[in-house]
Amino acid sequence: MSRQRSMEKILTSEYVSIGELVRITGVRYSTLKFYTEEGMLPFEQEEEKLTRRFPREKAVSRIEEIRLLREQGLSVPTIKERLIE
């Protein structure tokens, strides 16, 4: 049996995993991992070894924002500057 949470549960959760963010947004895992490592995607992590938890609403709207800026032809460094302002 699958250990994945149902989409219904994910969409009502305060926090989601990176895998669940992939399911919600359709953005590739490697892309989300890159955004996270670049500091573009907010997450919480209790300890170094523990799973990163993403505040769902904030993360989804941030991913949308990045997607729109990418569609406008902006580079990742430029987007990063805008987001961190």
Beta strands, then each sheet from edge to edge (+ up, - down):
strand 1: 15-16
strand 2: 54-55
sheet 1: 1+ 2-
end
